[in-house]
Amino acid sequence: MLKEILDRLVDIECQLDDAYYNLPEYDANSEGKGYIDGARCDLYHLKDEIEKRILTEKSLDPMERFDDKDVTLDEVMNTSPTLAKGL
């Protein structure tokens, strides 16, 4: 369940990054960029909390920590540093 939530948060992060970087650099857009940047910041904190929870759950089940049959190259390349530290 947490992995699915984390995947959805990564999708939202990409959408917010696209919105932030596609907004033209006009003075009138500075407030909008600030709101988008604030949402990105909140999202980063939420992702960190979810990743820490995933790590905590994995550390409680030693067999699951070493069960990497389902790991794909895409997961390896897109795993955040916070999550990778505990793996």
Backbone atoms as SQL, in Angstrom:
CREATE TABLE atoms (id INTEGER PRIMARY KEY, chain TEXT, resi INTEGER, resn TEXT, atom TEXT, x REAL, y REAL, z REAL);
INSERT INTO atoms VALUES
  (1, 'A', 1, 'MET', 'N', 0.816, -1.195, 0.000),
  (2, 'A', 1, 'MET', 'CA', 0.000, 0.000, 0.000),
  (3, 'A', 1, 'MET', 'C', 0.866, 1.268, 0.000),
  (4, 'A', 2, 'LEU', 'N', 1.878, 1.311, 0.873),
  (5, 'A', 2, 'LEU', 'CA', 2.738, 2.491, 0.915),
  (6, 'A', 2, 'LEU', 'C', 3.516, 2.667, -0.377),
  (7, 'A', 3, 'LYS', 'N', 3.907, 1.571, -0.998),
  (8, 'A', 3, 'LYS', 'CA', 4.652, 1.652, -2.262),
  (9, 'A', 3, 'LYS', 'C', 3.787, 2.289, -3.345),
  (10, 'A', 4, 'GLU', 'N', 2.498, 1.951, -3.373),
  (11, 'A', 4, 'GLU', 'CA', 1.591, 2.545, -4.358),
  (12, 'A', 4, 'GLU', 'C', 1.415, 4.040, -4.096),
  (13, 'A', 5, 'ILE', 'N', 1.325, 4.410, -2.817),
  (14, 'A', 5, 'ILE', 'CA', 1.211, 5.828, -2.468),
  (15, 'A', 5, 'ILE', 'C', 2.477, 6.569, -2.890),
  (16, 'A', 6, 'LEU', 'N', 3.629, 5.966, -2.635),
  (17, 'A', 6, 'LEU', 'CA', 4.897, 6.586, -3.021),
  (18, 'A', 6, 'LEU', 'C', 4.985, 6.749, -4.533),
  (19, 'A', 7, 'ASP', 'N', 4.545, 5.743, -5.265),
  (20, 'A', 7, 'ASP', 'CA', 4.550, 5.844, -6.733),
  (21, 'A', 7, 'ASP', 'C', 3.670, 6.992, -7.206),
  (22, 'A', 8, 'ARG', 'N', 2.506, 7.157, -6.587),
  (23, 'A', 8, 'ARG', 'CA', 1.599, 8.244, -6.959),
  (24, 'A', 8, 'ARG', 'C', 2.222, 9.603, -6.616),
  (25, 'A', 9, 'LEU', 'N', 2.904, 9.678, -5.480),
  (26, 'A', 9, 'LEU', 'CA', 3.575, 10.924, -5.098),
  (27, 'A', 9, 'LEU', 'C', 4.688, 11.287, -6.074),
  (28, 'A', 10, 'VAL', 'N', 5.392, 10.289, -6.583),
  (29, 'A', 10, 'VAL', 'CA', 6.436, 10.548, -7.583),
  (30, 'A', 10, 'VAL', 'C', 5.803, 11.118, -8.846),
  (31, 'A', 11, 'ASP', 'N', 4.640, 10.580, -9.249),
  (32, 'A', 11, 'ASP', 'CA', 3.937, 11.118, -10.417),
  (33, 'A', 11, 'ASP', 'C', 3.537, 12.576, -10.195),
  (34, 'A', 12, 'ILE', 'N', 3.016, 12.863, -9.002),
  (35, 'A', 12, 'ILE', 'CA', 2.621, 14.239, -8.675),
  (36, 'A', 12, 'ILE', 'C', 3.835, 15.153, -8.652),
  (37, 'A', 13, 'GLU', 'N', 4.947, 14.648, -8.141),
  (38, 'A', 13, 'GLU', 'CA', 6.188, 15.436, -8.124),
  (39, 'A', 13, 'GLU', 'C', 6.597, 15.823, -9.542),
  (40, 'A', 14, 'CYS', 'N', 6.521, 14.883, -10.460),
  (41, 'A', 14, 'CYS', 'CA', 6.878, 15.172, -11.853),
  (42, 'A', 14, 'CYS', 'C', 5.955, 16.222, -12.451),
  (43, 'A', 15, 'GLN', 'N', 4.662, 16.129, -12.144),
  (44, 'A', 15, 'GLN', 'CA', 3.707, 17.106, -12.660),
  (45, 'A', 15, 'GLN', 'C', 3.978, 18.495, -12.097),
  (46, 'A', 16, 'LEU', 'N', 4.289, 18.566, -10.806),
  (47, 'A', 16, 'LEU', 'CA', 4.599, 19.873, -10.207),
  (48, 'A', 16, 'LEU', 'C', 5.899, 20.451, -10.759),
  (49, 'A', 17, 'ASP', 'N', 6.885, 19.592, -10.980),
  (50, 'A', 17, 'ASP', 'CA', 8.140, 20.068, -11.576),
  (51, 'A', 17, 'ASP', 'C', 7.897, 20.610, -12.975),
  (52, 'A', 18, 'ASP', 'N', 7.092, 19.898, -13.761),
  (53, 'A', 18, 'ASP', 'CA', 6.767, 20.368, -15.109),
  (54, 'A', 18, 'ASP', 'C', 6.041, 21.708, -15.057),
  (55, 'A', 19, 'ALA', 'N', 5.081, 21.834, -14.140),
  (56, 'A', 19, 'ALA', 'CA', 4.331, 23.087, -14.016),
  (57, 'A', 19, 'ALA', 'C', 5.258, 24.239, -13.628),
  (58, 'A', 20, 'TYR', 'N', 6.162, 23.981, -12.684),
  (59, 'A', 20, 'TYR', 'CA', 7.072, 25.017, -12.215),
  (60, 'A', 20, 'TYR', 'C', 8.002, 25.495, -13.335),
  (61, 'A', 21, 'TYR', 'N', 8.576, 24.555, -14.057),
  (62, 'A', 21, 'TYR', 'CA', 9.562, 24.922, -15.069),
  (63, 'A', 21, 'TYR', 'C', 8.950, 25.382, -16.385),
  (64, 'A', 22, 'ASN', 'N', 7.654, 25.144, -16.599),
  (65, 'A', 22, 'ASN', 'CA', 7.003, 25.602, -17.820),
  (66, 'A', 22, 'ASN', 'C', 6.300, 26.937, -17.651),
  (67, 'A', 23, 'LEU', 'N', 6.232, 27.421, -16.425),
  (68, 'A', 23, 'LEU', 'CA', 5.615, 28.718, -16.180),
  (69, 'A', 23, 'LEU', 'C', 6.590, 29.815, -16.611),
  (70, 'A', 24, 'PRO', 'N', 6.169, 30.710, -17.492),
  (71, 'A', 24, 'PRO', 'CA', 7.084, 31.761, -17.982),
  (72, 'A', 24, 'PRO', 'C', 7.603, 32.641, -16.849),
  (73, 'A', 25, 'GLU', 'N', 8.785, 33.198, -17.062),
  (74, 'A', 25, 'GLU', 'CA', 9.468, 34.040, -16.064),
  (75, 'A', 25, 'GLU', 'C', 8.980, 35.485, -16.154),
  (76, 'A', 26, 'TYR', 'N', 7.725, 35.703, -15.804),
  (77, 'A', 26, 'TYR', 'CA', 7.179, 37.057, -15.744),
  (78, 'A', 26, 'TYR', 'C', 6.970, 37.423, -14.288),
  (79, 'A', 27, 'ASP', 'N', 7.026, 38.718, -13.987),
  (80, 'A', 27, 'ASP', 'CA', 6.767, 39.157, -12.615),
  (81, 'A', 27, 'ASP', 'C', 5.371, 38.742, -12.160),
  (82, 'A', 28, 'ALA', 'N', 4.432, 38.734, -13.090),
  (83, 'A', 28, 'ALA', 'CA', 3.056, 38.363, -12.737),
  (84, 'A', 28, 'ALA', 'C', 2.959, 36.894, -12.324),
  (85, 'A', 29, 'ASN', 'N', 3.911, 36.073, -12.733),
  (86, 'A', 29, 'ASN', 'CA', 3.873, 34.644, -12.419),
  (87, 'A', 29, 'ASN', 'C', 4.654, 34.284, -11.160),
  (88, 'A', 30, 'SER', 'N', 5.313, 35.244, -10.551),
  (89, 'A', 30, 'SER', 'CA', 6.158, 34.922, -9.405),
  (90, 'A', 30, 'SER', 'C', 5.342, 34.364, -8.234),
  (91, 'A', 31, 'GLU', 'N', 4.158, 34.877, -8.013),
  (92, 'A', 31, 'GLU', 'CA', 3.322, 34.367, -6.930),
  (93, 'A', 31, 'GLU', 'C', 2.882, 32.929, -7.214),
  (94, 'A', 32, 'GLY', 'N', 2.515, 32.657, -8.468),
  (95, 'A', 32, 'GLY', 'CA', 2.119, 31.303, -8.852),
  (96, 'A', 32, 'GLY', 'C', 3.273, 30.320, -8.699),
  (97, 'A', 33, 'LYS', 'N', 4.467, 30.768, -9.084),
  (98, 'A', 33, 'LYS', 'CA', 5.645, 29.904, -8.914),
  (99, 'A', 33, 'LYS', 'C', 5.905, 29.626, -7.438),
  (100, 'A', 34, 'GLY', 'N', 5.654, 30.610, -6.597),
  (101, 'A', 34, 'GLY', 'CA', 5.832, 30.430, -5.157),
  (102, 'A', 34, 'GLY', 'C', 4.886, 29.374, -4.597),
  (103, 'A', 35, 'TYR', 'N', 3.629, 29.397, -5.068),
  (104, 'A', 35, 'TYR', 'CA', 2.668, 28.395, -4.614),
  (105, 'A', 35, 'TYR', 'C', 3.056, 26.993, -5.085),
  (106, 'A', 36, 'ILE', 'N', 3.490, 26.895, -6.327),
  (107, 'A', 36, 'ILE', 'CA', 3.918, 25.597, -6.863),
  (108, 'A', 36, 'ILE', 'C', 5.133, 25.103, -6.091),
  (109, 'A', 37, 'ASP', 'N', 6.068, 25.996, -5.825),
  (110, 'A', 37, 'ASP', 'CA', 7.272, 25.606, -5.096),
  (111, 'A', 37, 'ASP', 'C', 6.932, 25.164, -3.660),
  (112, 'A', 38, 'GLY', 'N', 5.970, 25.828, -3.044),
  (113, 'A', 38, 'GLY', 'CA', 5.522, 25.421, -1.713),
  (114, 'A', 38, 'GLY', 'C', 4.899, 24.030, -1.727),
  (115, 'A', 39, 'ALA', 'N', 4.099, 23.752, -2.753),
  (116, 'A', 39, 'ALA', 'CA', 3.497, 22.420, -2.886),
  (117, 'A', 39, 'ALA', 'C', 4.571, 21.366, -3.110),
  (118, 'A', 40, 'ARG', 'N', 5.592, 21.706, -3.888),
  (119, 'A', 40, 'ARG', 'CA', 6.701, 20.765, -4.106),
  (120, 'A', 40, 'ARG', 'C', 7.420, 20.470, -2.795),
  (121, 'A', 41, 'CYS', 'N', 7.645, 21.485, -2.004),
  (122, 'A', 41, 'CYS', 'CA', 8.322, 21.322, -0.721),
  (123, 'A', 41, 'CYS', 'C', 7.509, 20.406, 0.201),
  (124, 'A', 42, 'ASP', 'N', 6.195, 20.652, 0.293),
  (125, 'A', 42, 'ASP', 'CA', 5.334, 19.782, 1.105),
  (126, 'A', 42, 'ASP', 'C', 5.368, 18.352, 0.596),
  (127, 'A', 43, 'LEU', 'N', 5.383, 18.191, -0.708),
  (128, 'A', 43, 'LEU', 'CA', 5.424, 16.860, -1.312),
  (129, 'A', 43, 'LEU', 'C', 6.731, 16.150, -0.982),
  (130, 'A', 44, 'TYR', 'N', 7.852, 16.867, -1.017),
  (131, 'A', 44, 'TYR', 'CA', 9.146, 16.260, -0.689),
  (132, 'A', 44, 'TYR', 'C', 9.152, 15.739, 0.756),
  (133, 'A', 45, 'HIS', 'N', 8.585, 16.525, 1.672),
  (134, 'A', 45, 'HIS', 'CA', 8.528, 16.092, 3.070),
  (135, 'A', 45, 'HIS', 'C', 7.636, 14.863, 3.225),
  (136, 'A', 46, 'LEU', 'N', 6.511, 14.861, 2.527),
  (137, 'A', 46, 'LEU', 'CA', 5.603, 13.716, 2.580),
  (138, 'A', 46, 'LEU', 'C', 6.258, 12.464, 2.013),
  (139, 'A', 47, 'LYS', 'N', 6.976, 12.629, 0.900),
  (140, 'A', 47, 'LYS', 'CA', 7.688, 11.488, 0.309),
  (141, 'A', 47, 'LYS', 'C', 8.736, 10.939, 1.272),
  (142, 'A', 48, 'ASP', 'N', 9.465, 11.821, 1.926),
  (143, 'A', 48, 'ASP', 'CA', 10.472, 11.376, 2.898),
  (144, 'A', 48, 'ASP', 'C', 9.834, 10.568, 4.025),
  (145, 'A', 49, 'GLU', 'N', 8.681, 11.032, 4.525),
  (146, 'A', 49, 'GLU', 'CA', 8.000, 10.303, 5.599),
  (147, 'A', 49, 'GLU', 'C', 7.539, 8.927, 5.135),
  (148, 'A', 50, 'ILE', 'N', 7.002, 8.848, 3.931),
  (149, 'A', 50, 'ILE', 'CA', 6.553, 7.555, 3.387),
  (150, 'A', 50, 'ILE', 'C', 7.753, 6.632, 3.199),
  (151, 'A', 51, 'GLU', 'N', 8.855, 7.161, 2.660),
  (152, 'A', 51, 'GLU', 'CA', 10.048, 6.345, 2.445),
  (153, 'A', 51, 'GLU', 'C', 10.616, 5.835, 3.768),
  (154, 'A', 52, 'LYS', 'N', 10.613, 6.686, 4.786),
  (155, 'A', 52, 'LYS', 'CA', 11.084, 6.243, 6.100),
  (156, 'A', 52, 'LYS', 'C', 10.191, 5.149, 6.662),
  (157, 'A', 53, 'ARG', 'N', 8.889, 5.273, 6.450),
  (158, 'A', 53, 'ARG', 'CA', 7.953, 4.256, 6.938),
  (159, 'A', 53, 'ARG', 'C', 8.188, 2.934, 6.218),
  (160, 'A', 54, 'ILE', 'N', 8.441, 2.985, 4.904),
  (161, 'A', 54, 'ILE', 'CA', 8.729, 1.772, 4.140),
  (162, 'A', 54, 'ILE', 'C', 9.992, 1.113, 4.686),
  (163, 'A', 55, 'LEU', 'N', 11.011, 1.915, 4.944),
  (164, 'A', 55, 'LEU', 'CA', 12.259, 1.377, 5.483),
  (165, 'A', 55, 'LEU', 'C', 12.051, 0.753, 6.852),
  (166, 'A', 56, 'THR', 'N', 11.265, 1.398, 7.687),
  (167, 'A', 56, 'THR', 'CA', 10.994, 0.878, 9.021),
  (168, 'A', 56, 'THR', 'C', 10.281, -0.463, 8.934),
  (169, 'A', 57, 'GLU', 'N', 9.294, -0.557, 8.054),
  (170, 'A', 57, 'GLU', 'CA', 8.562, -1.816, 7.902),
  (171, 'A', 57, 'GLU', 'C', 9.476, -2.913, 7.383),
  (172, 'A', 58, 'LYS', 'N', 10.360, -2.575, 6.444),
  (173, 'A', 58, 'LYS', 'CA', 11.280, -3.584, 5.913),
  (174, 'A', 58, 'LYS', 'C', 12.277, -4.030, 6.966),
  (175, 'A', 59, 'SER', 'N', 12.698, -3.109, 7.828),
  (176, 'A', 59, 'SER', 'CA', 13.678, -3.488, 8.847),
  (177, 'A', 59, 'SER', 'C', 13.048, -4.381, 9.910),
  (178, 'A', 60, 'LEU', 'N', 11.736, -4.318, 10.055),
  (179, 'A', 60, 'LEU', 'CA', 11.062, -5.184, 11.015),
  (180, 'A', 60, 'LEU', 'C', 10.922, -6.606, 10.501),
  (181, 'A', 61, 'ASP', 'N', 10.935, -6.779, 9.194),
  (182, 'A', 61, 'ASP', 'CA', 10.812, -8.109, 8.599),
  (183, 'A', 61, 'ASP', 'C', 12.114, -8.435, 7.881),
  (184, 'A', 62, 'PRO', 'N', 13.052, -9.134, 8.540),
  (185, 'A', 62, 'PRO', 'CA', 14.371, -9.376, 7.948),
  (186, 'A', 62, 'PRO', 'C', 14.323, -10.145, 6.636),
  (187, 'A', 63, 'MET', 'N', 13.364, -11.017, 6.461),
  (188, 'A', 63, 'MET', 'CA', 13.287, -11.776, 5.211),
  (189, 'A', 63, 'MET', 'C', 12.921, -10.861, 4.045),
  (190, 'A', 64, 'GLU', 'N', 12.090, -9.886, 4.312),
  (191, 'A', 64, 'GLU', 'CA', 11.663, -8.973, 3.263),
  (192, 'A', 64, 'GLU', 'C', 12.788, -8.025, 2.844),
  (193, 'A', 65, 'ARG', 'N', 13.706, -7.730, 3.753),
  (194, 'A', 65, 'ARG', 'CA', 14.818, -6.831, 3.424),
  (195, 'A', 65, 'ARG', 'C', 15.678, -7.387, 2.302),
  (196, 'A', 66, 'PHE', 'N', 15.790, -8.702, 2.253),
  (197, 'A', 66, 'PHE', 'CA', 16.670, -9.317, 1.265),
  (198, 'A', 66, 'PHE', 'C', 15.908, -9.950, 0.115),
  (199, 'A', 67, 'ASP', 'N', 14.628, -9.746, 0.064),
  (200, 'A', 67, 'ASP', 'CA', 13.807, -10.290, -1.000),
  (201, 'A', 67, 'ASP', 'C', 13.755, -9.282, -2.144),
  (202, 'A', 68, 'ASP', 'N', 14.658, -9.420, -3.103),
  (203, 'A', 68, 'ASP', 'CA', 14.738, -8.451, -4.193),
  (204, 'A', 68, 'ASP', 'C', 14.378, -9.069, -5.540),
  (205, 'A', 69, 'LYS', 'N', 13.538, -10.090, -5.524),
  (206, 'A', 69, 'LYS', 'CA', 13.132, -10.728, -6.778),
  (207, 'A', 69, 'LYS', 'C', 12.363, -9.775, -7.675),
  (208, 'A', 70, 'ASP', 'N', 11.619, -8.854, -7.073),
  (209, 'A', 70, 'ASP', 'CA', 10.761, -7.972, -7.845),
  (210, 'A', 70, 'ASP', 'C', 11.430, -6.666, -8.250),
  (211, 'A', 71, 'VAL', 'N', 12.708, -6.499, -7.955),
  (212, 'A', 71, 'VAL', 'CA', 13.394, -5.252, -8.271),
  (213, 'A', 71, 'VAL', 'C', 13.674, -5.191, -9.772),
  (214, 'A', 72, 'THR', 'N', 13.266, -4.076, -10.367),
  (215, 'A', 72, 'THR', 'CA', 13.505, -3.868, -11.790),
  (216, 'A', 72, 'THR', 'C', 14.550, -2.776, -11.974),
  (217, 'A', 73, 'LEU', 'N', 15.097, -2.691, -13.161),
  (218, 'A', 73, 'LEU', 'CA', 16.075, -1.649, -13.460),
  (219, 'A', 73, 'LEU', 'C', 15.459, -0.270, -13.278),
  (220, 'A', 74, 'ASP', 'N', 14.198, -0.117, -13.670),
  (221, 'A', 74, 'ASP', 'CA', 13.517, 1.163, -13.518),
  (222, 'A', 74, 'ASP', 'C', 13.447, 1.571, -12.048),
  (223, 'A', 75, 'GLU', 'N', 13.161, 0.624, -11.149),
  (224, 'A', 75, 'GLU', 'CA', 13.124, 0.935, -9.724),
  (225, 'A', 75, 'GLU', 'C', 14.492, 1.331, -9.204),
  (226, 'A', 76, 'VAL', 'N', 15.516, 0.643, -9.659),
  (227, 'A', 76, 'VAL', 'CA', 16.871, 0.965, -9.215),
  (228, 'A', 76, 'VAL', 'C', 17.250, 2.376, -9.660),
  (229, 'A', 77, 'MET', 'N', 16.918, 2.726, -10.885),
  (230, 'A', 77, 'MET', 'CA', 17.306, 4.025, -11.425),
  (231, 'A', 77, 'MET', 'C', 16.476, 5.161, -10.836),
  (232, 'A', 78, 'ASN', 'N', 15.245, 4.873, -10.365),
  (233, 'A', 78, 'ASN', 'CA', 14.358, 5.932, -9.891),
  (234, 'A', 78, 'ASN', 'C', 14.145, 5.920, -8.382),
  (235, 'A', 79, 'THR', 'N', 14.920, 5.129, -7.655),
  (236, 'A', 79, 'THR', 'CA', 14.787, 5.104, -6.200),
  (237, 'A', 79, 'THR', 'C', 15.500, 6.306, -5.609),
  (238, 'A', 80, 'SER', 'N', 14.797, 6.982, -4.710),
  (239, 'A', 80, 'SER', 'CA', 15.373, 8.188, -4.122),
  (240, 'A', 80, 'SER', 'C', 16.518, 7.811, -3.166),
  (241, 'A', 81, 'PRO', 'N', 17.443, 8.718, -2.958),
  (242, 'A', 81, 'PRO', 'CA', 18.566, 8.441, -2.068),
  (243, 'A', 81, 'PRO', 'C', 18.140, 8.087, -0.639),
  (244, 'A', 82, 'THR', 'N', 17.067, 8.704, -0.145),
  (245, 'A', 82, 'THR', 'CA', 16.601, 8.404, 1.212),
  (246, 'A', 82, 'THR', 'C', 16.181, 6.954, 1.316),
  (247, 'A', 83, 'LEU', 'N', 15.443, 6.484, 0.328),
  (248, 'A', 83, 'LEU', 'CA', 14.988, 5.104, 0.339),
  (249, 'A', 83, 'LEU', 'C', 16.136, 4.142, 0.092),
  (250, 'A', 84, 'ALA', 'N', 17.071, 4.518, -0.759),
  (251, 'A', 84, 'ALA', 'CA', 18.188, 3.621, -1.106),
  (252, 'A', 84, 'ALA', 'C', 19.123, 3.387, 0.072),
  (253, 'A', 85, 'LYS', 'N', 19.242, 4.349, 0.987),
  (254, 'A', 85, 'LYS', 'CA', 20.134, 4.195, 2.131),
  (255, 'A', 85, 'LYS', 'C', 19.767, 2.997, 2.994),
  (256, 'A', 86, 'GLY', 'N', 18.482, 2.732, 3.111),
  (257, 'A', 86, 'GLY', 'CA', 18.042, 1.654, 3.979),
  (258, 'A', 86, 'GLY', 'C', 17.961, 0.306, 3.307),
  (259, 'A', 87, 'LEU', 'N', 18.158, 0.271, 2.014),
  (260, 'A', 87, 'LEU', 'CA', 18.032, -1.008, 1.296),
  (261, 'A', 87, 'LEU', 'C', 19.256, -1.847, 1.379);
